[in-house]
Structures are given as structure tokens and as C-alpha cells.
Amino acid sequence: MPEALPSLARKTAFALTVSLALLTTACTGQSGSGATDDASKDTTINFWHAWSAPNEVKAVDSLVAGFERAHPNIHVNVVGNMTDDKINQALRSGGDRAPDVISSFTTNNVGKFCSSGALVDLNPFFEKSGIDAQKTFPKPMNEYTQFDGNRCTVPLLGDAYGLYYNKTAFEKAGIVNPPKTWSEFAADAKKLTIARGDSYRQLGFMPNYHGWESTTEHYFGQFSPTYFGKDGKSALAKDPAFEKGFMLQKKLVDELGGFQKLEKFRATLGDEWGPKHPFHTGQVAMQLDGEWRLGMAEEAKPKFEIGVAPLPVPDDQAAQYGKGYITGTIAGIAANSHKQNAAWELVKYMTTDTDAVVGFANGIHNVPSTLAALKSPKLKYDPRFKTFLDIAANPDSTTTPASINGGVYLVTIQQFGYDYESGKATDLKAGLKKTAAQIDTDIAQAK
């Protein structure tokens, strides 16, 4: 069963801009094809990561110990609890203490990592090792680890988003199965909502974009939108999936009492990471969340049985029920490292060795990041956790594409979402066009 201690791999768009300025000035180094060190000789490399919870640090150390047993000549100096700021400063400055290998929770910064040259393109290393990345990793993970054909990062475990539901509340409301389509979802959310004065005793679902993990990109993952056209311009105003997504979310906000009433209720609820999370307490009957929530919810000892299912899909995409939004942790090799071949041996082991990936997934309680590991009989998990494994392996699952300025475009879309759901923006089509223009302007200025 997933650990109560959450992995930070789930950072959303608002945590992604920590050090874009540093990445912009990152030193470019030799390409992967130019690595000249001899990985068969005795050497020491530095691996920087951001995990800090005791169970997570233990899992990282176990992963590295497995690598050192398989490669006794390569010694790994592990440095944990490293923020992106510290990692980026080290990538700029280099030196003997700087990382040769890094891992980051911020997938939205891949575009910056790749375009700035802070991390090397790993495609030559994959080719040299005879590994087909397309056949090794799930499709969304392949997408969010590269930018403009430059695969400067590789997946290192992942996060999948689904629907948690209160089985006891479902039974009382006469709901037999979790919803599969948006219309079923909206109907269930209303049926599960119980008023208390001008507020709620139980809310079926908190639809507002401020509602913890109910961000625009997590919602839109079920609509499979195209964020950018072939010309690199924002498709926000062109792909009807966005308009549909915004309209259905706003309709649900209105049907459940309206933005102001929902926000007033939300202000009385517990925070996302504490035991008083409203799903734990039964104040909210359904919750959009990642795989880590199961362990946290069980640790809070709820007075109901927890159910897990994929998030519903739009009615006209019912055949794709089972998909979800995917993100995760990434790993890469520093461009200024003089030990890139040895560094690749570590990266290759951590991210493509099935037993290593499975063991790490068991320790961290995240989703494995290779197709083989997702099917491994050595995985240990609560039966309900399989929902997230299936979402990760589903070819229809989606992610958000890398951009040269990181996830700034996601923040811009989310901000428009706030304006639209609250009624500040009333013309959806005009708002989408204006937001798309802003995204294009921001990207042009970043080049």
C-alpha cells in the first residue's frame, strides 16, 4: 500500500518556475555523443536528488546500492534534498562537487533543461546501448522527457491521476458504480451533495481549479487536447477540446452551488497534505488525485471504504475510459560533467533496468516508469493501486508538452480558468484567443 509520506514528484504547474532564470544561463557542455570517459575504470560520480522523506531517502540509497553492486568500479556520491535552485546553480558552475546525474520533480522545466543545454541529449546514449525509448517507456512519459527532438531527460518513476470515491457515500446515494463519463460524473456529484444551511454537509466533488489537484491540466488530460500546433503556436483557441473542458467544468461549478458558495466552503476545509483533507474526513465524496493519495487517506483512518477508479471522460470519448493525466520525476546528465559515460550507466540502470525500477517503485510508492516494470509480478501494492498502473500503461493517457519557457503556458491557462469559473471572464471564445496570444508572446520572448 502507498506510504502516507507523499513523494514530491506531483508538483503542479505553480511549483515549476523555481529557477528558470538560472536555467536560461546554464553552461552548455559536450553532447552525449562526445563523452570520452572510460566507464570501465574506477571512478566516482555525483548524483543529486530532491527526495527528503525517510522512506524515500532509504529507497534512493537502496537503488544506488544495487547499481554499485552491478558496477563495482563506479562509486556514487549521493546528495539528497536538493532543490531545483541548488541543482541549477551547480549545473551552471560545474566543478568536482557538482552533479553528474540529477533528478528533478519538475517535469514542466524539461523544455528549459533541453533548450539551454544544461543537460545532454540522451538520444546518442540510448542508441549506443541499443535501447528503444519508444518501446521502453509509456507514451506520455516519452513525451514529457524531451523537447524539439532533444531527449535531455528520462522518466524516473511517475504519477498518474484518477478518481477517489467514498464507497459508503455512494451506497447511501444509491450509486452502484463509479462514473465513467462526464455526464455520469456530474449527475453523481449532484446526487452526493448534501446541503447544510447555506453550505454543505457533504459535497459530491470540489470542481474549482483551486481545489487541490483539480488543475486545468489535470482536467484537460481527460479531453486529450492539442496544446500547440505544428507551427509551435498555442492551439488553445483552435482545439475544441479546451472550450468543451472549460464549459463542462463551469457548468458543474454552477450546478453545485456556484463559485462563491464553493469557495466559501473550500476555505473551511483542511489542506492537501494533512490528515484533515476533506476527502479523508468525508466532507467531499469524490476527489481527483494521484496515486499517493491512497496511502495518505488510509493513514488518516477514514470512517468509510475508499474506492479508486479512472477519472471520467467526456461522453463522446467513452471508448477511452481508463486513461488519465501522467507526470513524474525525471533524471538527466549534466552537460558540464566529465564523466558522462559513467553517469549514463547510472541513469540507464535507474530508469531501464526492470528490477531496479520495480524495487524503487515499491520503496517510493510511485508508478513504475517502464512498460516492463508496470507488468512485473514483483510489484507490491494495494489492489486498488492497480488502477494507476493501468492508467500509466494506457496508450490514450496524456501529459502536457514541454515548452521553451517551462510551464509558464500552463500557469497562464490556469489563470484564465480562475477568471472564467469565477465569472470575471464571461466570453469564453474571446478569452481563449486572448490567452493563446499571451502564451505565444511569452514563448517568443523566451527564445
Secondary structure, 3 states (H helix, E strand, C coil): CCCCCCCHHHCCHHHCCCCHHHHHCCCCCCCHHHCCCCCCCCEEEEEECCCCCHHHHHHHHHHHHHHHHHCCCEEEEEECCCCHHHHHHHHHHCCCCCCCEEEECCHHHHHHHHHHCCECCCHHHHHHHCCCHHHHCCHHHHHHCCECCECCCEEEEEEEEEEEEEHHHHHHHCCCCCCCEHHHHHHHHHHCCEEECCEEEEEEECCCCCCCCCCHHHHHCCCCCCCECCCCCECCCCCHHHHHHHHHHHHHHHHCCCHHHHHHHHCCCCCCCCCCCHHHHCCEEEEEEECCHHHHHHHCCCCCCEEEECCCECHHHHHHCCCCEEEEEEEEEECCCCCHHHHHHHHHHHHHCHHHHHHHHHHHCCECCCHHHHCCCCCCCCHHHHHHHHHHHCCCCECCCCCCCCCHHHHHHHHHHHHHHHCCCCCHHHHHHHHHHHHHHHHHHHC
